Amino acid sequence: MVILDINMPDMNGWEVLEEFENMDLFKKYQIDVLMLTSSECAHDLAKSIEYSLCKGYLTKPLSSEKLSTQFTNLRNGVLTG
């Protein structure tokens, strides 16, 4: 699993996610990605659903409770935001 921040220097999280989707490593090992952001922008949440690797959307501040909920949802096959 990768927790990927949307707002990063040089390349944003969406650009990195696009690179991940082209990497055989992510396809071979079925690595899930959770997008992380400080914004609750509906556009970002909707965009995250467009990517097959993206299995969830987390907002800051990140907490152990939020991560635990995401892990449970992933085990149950639920895409969350």
C-alpha positions as CSV (number, residue, x, y, z in Angstrom):
1,M,0.0,0.0,0.0
2,V,1.1,3.5,-0.8
3,I,-0.3,6.6,0.9
4,L,0.2,9.4,-1.7
5,D,-0.1,13.1,-0.9
6,I,-1.8,15.1,-3.7
7,N,0.1,18.3,-3.0
8,M,3.8,17.7,-3.5
9,P,6.6,19.7,-5.1
10,D,7.7,19.0,-8.7
11,M,5.1,16.3,-9.4
12,N,1.7,16.3,-7.8
13,G,0.1,13.2,-6.5
14,W,-2.1,12.8,-9.6
15,E,1.0,12.8,-11.8
16,V,2.7,10.2,-9.6
17,L,-0.4,8.1,-9.6
18,E,-0.4,8.1,-13.4
19,E,3.2,6.9,-13.4
20,F,2.3,4.2,-10.9
21,E,-0.5,3.0,-13.2
22,N,2.0,2.4,-16.0
23,M,4.4,0.5,-13.8
24,D,4.4,-3.3,-14.1
25,L,5.3,-3.5,-10.4
26,F,1.9,-2.1,-9.4
27,K,0.0,-4.5,-11.7
28,K,2.0,-7.5,-10.7
29,Y,1.7,-7.1,-6.9
30,Q,-1.7,-5.3,-6.8
31,I,-0.4,-2.4,-4.8
32,D,-3.2,-0.2,-3.5
33,V,-2.9,3.6,-3.3
34,L,-4.7,5.9,-0.8
35,M,-4.7,9.5,-1.8
36,L,-4.0,12.0,1.0
37,T,-4.9,15.7,1.0
38,S,-5.6,18.6,3.3
39,S,-8.6,19.5,1.1
40,E,-12.0,18.0,1.1
41,C,-12.5,19.1,-2.5
42,A,-15.3,17.1,-4.2
43,H,-13.4,17.3,-7.5
44,D,-10.4,15.5,-6.0
45,L,-12.5,12.8,-4.5
46,A,-14.3,12.3,-7.8
47,K,-11.0,12.2,-9.6
48,S,-9.6,9.6,-7.3
49,I,-12.3,7.2,-8.4
50,E,-11.1,7.4,-12.0
51,Y,-7.8,5.6,-11.1
52,S,-7.9,1.8,-10.8
53,L,-5.0,1.8,-8.3
54,C,-6.7,4.3,-6.0
55,K,-8.6,2.5,-3.3
56,G,-9.4,5.4,-1.0
57,Y,-9.1,9.1,-0.2
58,L,-7.9,10.4,3.1
59,T,-8.0,13.9,4.5
60,K,-5.5,15.5,6.9
61,P,-4.9,15.4,9.7
62,L,-4.2,11.7,9.3
63,S,-5.0,9.6,12.4
64,S,-4.6,6.0,13.3
65,E,-8.4,5.8,13.4
66,K,-8.7,7.0,9.8
67,L,-6.1,4.5,8.7
68,S,-7.7,1.7,10.6
69,T,-11.1,2.4,8.9
70,Q,-9.4,2.5,5.5
71,F,-7.6,-0.8,6.1
72,T,-10.9,-2.4,7.1
73,N,-12.7,-1.0,4.1
74,L,-9.9,-2.3,1.8
75,R,-10.2,-5.8,3.2
76,N,-13.9,-5.6,2.5
77,G,-13.4,-4.3,-1.0
78,V,-15.0,-0.9,-0.4
79,L,-13.7,2.2,-2.1
80,T,-13.9,5.1,0.3
81,G,-13.6,8.8,0.5
